[in-house]
Amino acid sequence: MFISAIIPAYNEEKTIADIINTIKQVDCIGEIVVVNDGSTDKTSAISKECGAVVLELPENMGKGAAAKAGLSVSKGDIILLLDADLVGLNSRHIKDLLVPVISGQ
């Protein structure tokens, strides 16, 4: 089972690295896709530096459109959708979200 994390992001240069690095701590996640939703800051560059796949939207289209765009390029059997501006996210939170899905609950 392949798990993709999709992160719609608009001008989140201050938080995106922490989100990506936290996701990378969860071994069962095979892909991190950041959808840069028309950001004008360094969100895209930081995401690439952290090792995420980055999909660029030419203008801000909103979270729903960004999530849909991320789904179109992700390879996962399971999709984890996370906000780019979460504060205090840790690997336990991510595992708590995924375990019921992985186990079919």
Rosetta silent file (secondary structure, phi, psi, omega in degrees, C-alpha in Angstrom):
SEQUENCE: MFISAIIPAYNEEKTIADIINTIKQVDCIGEIVVVNDGSTDKTSAISKECGAVVLELPENMGKGAAAKAGLSVSKGDIILLLDADLVGLNSRHIKDLLVPVISGQ
SCORE:     score description
SCORE:     0.000 S_00000001
   1 L     0.000  125.253 -177.360    0.000    0.000    0.000 S_00000001
   2 L  -103.421  130.668 -177.755    1.509    3.316   -1.103 S_00000001
   3 E  -113.579  129.405  175.447    0.678    6.477    0.859 S_00000001
   4 E  -111.923  137.862  171.528    0.916    9.979   -0.573 S_00000001
   5 E  -103.539  127.744  178.104    0.774   13.163    1.482 S_00000001
   6 E  -114.234  130.797 -178.590   -0.680   16.152   -0.353 S_00000001
   7 E  -127.069  100.606  171.243   -0.135   19.646    1.013 S_00000001
   8 E   -68.424  134.844 -175.063   -1.933   22.557   -0.656 S_00000001
   9 E  -142.804  130.456  175.196    0.147   25.651    0.114 S_00000001
  10 L  -130.757  110.506  179.130   -0.267   29.370   -0.450 S_00000001
  11 L    51.873   56.505 -177.901    2.509   31.631    0.873 S_00000001
  12 L  -116.738   36.076 -178.016    3.551   29.233    3.644 S_00000001
  13 L   -59.522  -24.633 -177.485    7.331   29.716    3.596 S_00000001
  14 L   -77.869  -24.531 -173.098    7.372   30.018    7.399 S_00000001
  15 L  -120.065  -17.474 -170.421    5.771   26.620    8.107 S_00000001
  16 H   -62.362  -38.416 -179.480    6.188   24.367    5.053 S_00000001
  17 H   -62.961  -42.197  179.040    9.614   22.982    5.984 S_00000001
  18 H   -62.609  -40.531 -179.920    8.385   21.871    9.414 S_00000001
  19 H   -64.525  -49.219 -179.102    5.367   20.133    7.866 S_00000001
  20 H   -61.968  -46.085 -178.326    7.449   18.311    5.242 S_00000001
  21 H   -65.247  -32.335  175.399   10.140   17.292    7.720 S_00000001
  22 H   -68.642  -43.818  178.054    7.528   15.947   10.123 S_00000001
  23 H   -60.509  -39.737 -178.974    5.901   13.900    7.355 S_00000001
  24 H   -62.840  -18.882  178.057    9.302   12.501    6.394 S_00000001
  25 L   -76.202  -12.436 -177.872    9.569   11.008    9.907 S_00000001
  26 L   -98.498  105.412 -171.898    6.650    8.672    9.131 S_00000001
  27 L   -58.453  -29.951 -174.457    8.157    5.692    7.313 S_00000001
  28 L   -77.829   -7.600  178.622    4.961    4.476    5.678 S_00000001
  29 E   -88.454  120.529 -174.135    4.537    7.662    3.613 S_00000001
  30 E   -96.819  -12.278 -174.687    6.122    7.157    0.215 S_00000001
  31 E  -153.630  137.194  174.543    5.469   10.507   -1.434 S_00000001
  32 E  -121.154  119.930 -179.864    5.037   14.133   -0.407 S_00000001
  33 E  -115.493  117.247  173.748    3.346   16.422   -2.933 S_00000001
  34 E   -99.665  125.581  176.178    3.226   20.143   -2.233 S_00000001
  35 E  -100.485  105.135  179.296    0.795   22.013   -4.448 S_00000001
  36 E   -77.246  104.508 -171.763    2.079   25.558   -4.653 S_00000001
  37 E   -87.274   58.706  177.507   -1.198   27.428   -5.073 S_00000001
  38 L    76.373   24.315 -179.315    0.163   30.562   -6.743 S_00000001
  39 L   -59.117  149.187  176.056    2.460   31.561   -3.879 S_00000001
  40 L  -111.841    5.819  179.033    4.584   34.668   -4.247 S_00000001
  41 L  -107.295 -154.443 -175.414    7.020   33.758   -1.485 S_00000001
  42 L   -95.964   19.534 -179.072    9.601   30.946   -1.154 S_00000001
  43 H   -52.754  -48.270 -176.750    7.099   28.138   -0.486 S_00000001
  44 H   -63.902  -49.619 -177.877    8.035   26.296   -3.676 S_00000001
  45 H   -61.840  -43.302  179.725   11.816   26.580   -3.267 S_00000001
  46 H   -64.760  -41.604  179.413   11.714   25.495    0.369 S_00000001
  47 H   -60.863  -43.673  178.215    9.470   22.546   -0.466 S_00000001
  48 H   -64.451  -43.085  178.535   11.882   21.370   -3.159 S_00000001
  49 H   -59.397  -32.639 -179.659   14.866   21.790   -0.806 S_00000001
  50 L   -82.603   -5.010  175.173   13.062   19.580    1.709 S_00000001
  51 L    97.620   10.333  178.547   12.590   16.851   -0.901 S_00000001
  52 L   -82.665  152.648  167.834    8.914   17.222   -1.774 S_00000001
  53 E   -77.032  131.525 -177.604    7.484   16.876   -5.245 S_00000001
  54 E  -117.094  126.200  174.690    6.175   20.348   -6.102 S_00000001
  55 E  -106.863  124.559 -176.487    3.264   21.023   -8.417 S_00000001
  56 E   -97.632  123.625  169.663    2.995   24.677   -9.439 S_00000001
  57 E   -98.011  136.000 -172.953   -0.380   26.322  -10.001 S_00000001
  58 L   -68.304  -23.141  178.014   -0.015   29.582  -11.952 S_00000001
  59 L  -148.257  162.524  179.891   -2.420   31.500   -9.713 S_00000001
  60 L   -66.582  119.695 -177.286   -4.177   31.056   -6.395 S_00000001
  61 L  -116.735   -4.512  179.442   -7.134   28.764   -7.033 S_00000001
  62 L    98.783  161.954 -175.177   -8.025   27.783   -3.466 S_00000001
  63 H   -60.790  -42.830 -178.967   -7.519   24.749   -1.290 S_00000001
  64 H   -61.834  -45.958  179.007  -10.046   22.536   -3.079 S_00000001
  65 H   -65.908  -38.434  178.959   -8.530   23.125   -6.508 S_00000001
  66 H   -66.027  -41.944  177.864   -5.030   22.632   -5.106 S_00000001
  67 H   -62.889  -43.127  178.481   -6.033   19.347   -3.449 S_00000001
  68 H   -62.004  -41.241  177.345   -7.624   18.156   -6.699 S_00000001
  69 H   -63.613  -40.598  177.515   -4.465   19.058   -8.616 S_00000001
  70 H   -62.893  -40.094  177.558   -2.381   17.145   -6.078 S_00000001
  71 H   -61.243  -33.961 -176.801   -4.596   14.096   -6.470 S_00000001
  72 H   -68.977  -20.681 -179.546   -4.027   14.167  -10.221 S_00000001
  73 H  -112.535  -11.039 -177.684   -0.254   13.657   -9.822 S_00000001
  74 L   -76.374  154.879 -176.745   -0.033   11.578   -6.656 S_00000001
  75 L  -107.522    0.958 -170.645    0.628    7.854   -6.830 S_00000001
  76 L   -73.108  147.066  168.370   -0.864    6.828   -3.507 S_00000001
  77 L   -79.292  -29.275  176.310   -3.435    4.172   -2.762 S_00000001
  78 E  -122.019  136.929 -179.669   -4.075    6.200    0.394 S_00000001
  79 E  -115.675  128.202  173.635   -4.029   10.000    0.410 S_00000001
  80 E  -107.781  117.435  179.906   -3.169   12.081    3.463 S_00000001
  81 E  -103.915  120.335 -179.121   -4.257   15.702    3.033 S_00000001
  82 L  -127.771  146.487  174.831   -2.565   18.152    5.398 S_00000001
  83 L   -74.717  150.480 -178.740   -2.604   21.921    5.697 S_00000001
  84 L   -82.087  -11.376 -175.456    0.669   23.749    5.127 S_00000001
  85 L  -111.905   20.750  178.632    0.240   26.028    8.131 S_00000001
  86 L   -65.560  138.357  178.167   -0.224   23.476   10.902 S_00000001
  87 L  -114.976  132.102  178.528    1.613   24.371   14.109 S_00000001
  88 L    85.311    9.149  178.611    2.765   21.678   16.509 S_00000001
  89 L   -64.503  135.350  174.178    2.280   18.781   14.085 S_00000001
  90 L  -133.480  170.106 -174.733    4.267   15.697   15.061 S_00000001
  91 H   -62.350  -30.392  178.529    4.692   12.212   13.658 S_00000001
  92 H   -63.746  -40.547  177.263    2.301   10.753   16.259 S_00000001
  93 H   -58.293  -44.710 -178.534   -0.523   12.942   14.936 S_00000001
  94 H   -65.054  -44.811  178.758    0.094   11.647   11.429 S_00000001
  95 H   -62.095  -39.261  178.799    0.218    8.023   12.548 S_00000001
  96 H   -62.932  -32.016  175.881   -3.022    8.505   14.497 S_00000001
  97 H   -73.390  -38.452 -172.556   -4.690    9.688   11.277 S_00000001
  98 H   -83.072  -36.778 -173.024   -3.306    6.867    9.147 S_00000001
  99 H   -54.257  -47.981  179.299   -3.576    3.756   11.333 S_00000001
 100 H   -61.706  -34.539  179.965   -7.391    3.427   11.157 S_00000001
 101 H   -71.163  -47.121 -179.602   -7.309    3.840    7.373 S_00000001
 102 H   -60.840  -38.784 -177.423   -4.458    1.384    6.864 S_00000001
 103 L   -85.989    3.074  175.489   -6.140   -1.190    9.102 S_00000001
 104 L    79.274   16.980 -179.971   -9.498   -0.814    7.341 S_00000001
 105 L   -83.420    0.000    0.000  -11.330    0.698   10.276 S_00000001
